[in-house]
Amino acid sequence: MGKISVEAKKRYFERITEYKNVIEDIQRREKSLILVIQTDETGAEYKKLILADEVLNRVSFYVLMNELSMVLLGIKNENYLNDARKDIYKSLIYLEEVVTNYIDVPFSDYEKNLENIEGFGEDKRYLLIQKLGYSIQALEESFGENSKWRWSFVELEGRYATIAKNFINLKTFVGGMDPRVDGYEIRMAHIILVKRILQQSADRYREKYELSTKRLDDFKLAISYLAALKRLHMILGEMDEIDVIKKKIDVWKARLEDDLRTKEKNSKS
């Protein structure tokens, strides 16, 4: 790579000054809202939804500043990408505090959490979930395929899938599957997304296990995401899909048990 000219650096810093100011504004609003939550927990869940959204706004500016660095300077700005990565984790935490991080549990285990955000409509939930998914995808693409963070995105995507699932009121969902019910399109788009990313998370954790960690916990998480998908199909009465997922779970559990026996045997030898 050639030497970066003074003029190129000047253009770059002029371009990102505005974005850095916006980031600082978001940081001030975040600190202020956190202070409000600490002093008054009334409506804390709604405030955390605002925080999650604000943090994702900040992620978009970090990604943009890296893109400008690539275009104007010809180099990737790892600092901005790492700031974006930390902010995605922060957004996930805010959302998990609202709807839990439960993967495969009965809806009744987190039903109360959704009652606390009843005023945050299905359209807003879906838009926030889309924004989170886009942010994760944009950051992963910015880091590139050979990034040292490659496998950490499996966790990010898994937590994203869990939150997306837990945003859905499964108690009322089936009744809302009638096309004549208001919000049908958004509702169905959300459930289709959740099915896809639960399956994707299962496959990605299995891939992580096979190609990287060999940690049984990763394989167990893969099975948990399949089980969550099976539970969803059961609620929706999708019998064919249940049968397919059940067979896949059985195959994966058998492989997990074989690998566990092999590890135990090797540890004793």
Sequence and secondary structure as in RCSB ss.txt:
>XXXX:A:sequence
MGKISVEAKKRYFERITEYKNVIEDIQRREKSLILVIQTDETGAEYKKLILADEVLNRVSFYVLMNELSMVLLGI
KNENYLNDARKDIYKSLIYLEEVVTNYIDVPFSDYEKNLENIEGFGEDKRYLLIQKLGYSIQALEESFGENSKWR
WSFVELEGRYATIAKNFINLKTFVGGMDPRVDGYEIRMAHIILVKRILQQSADRYREKYELSTKRLDDFKLAISY
LAALKRLHMILGEMDEIDVIKKKIDVWKARLEDDLRTKEKNSKS
>XXXX:A:secstr
     HHHHHHHHHHHHHHHHHHHHHHHHHHHHHHHHHH  TTHHHHHHHHHHHHHHHHHHHHHHHHHIIIIISS
  HHHHHHHHHHHHHHHHHHHHHH   SS  GGGTHHHHHTTTTS HHHHHHHHHHHHHHHHHHHHHH TT TTT
THHHHHHHHHHHHHHHTS HHHHGGGGSTTSTTHHHHHHHHHHHHHHHHHHHHHHHHHIIIII  HHHHHHHHHH
HHHHHHHHHHHT HHHHHHHHHHHHHHHHHHHHHHHHHHHHHH 
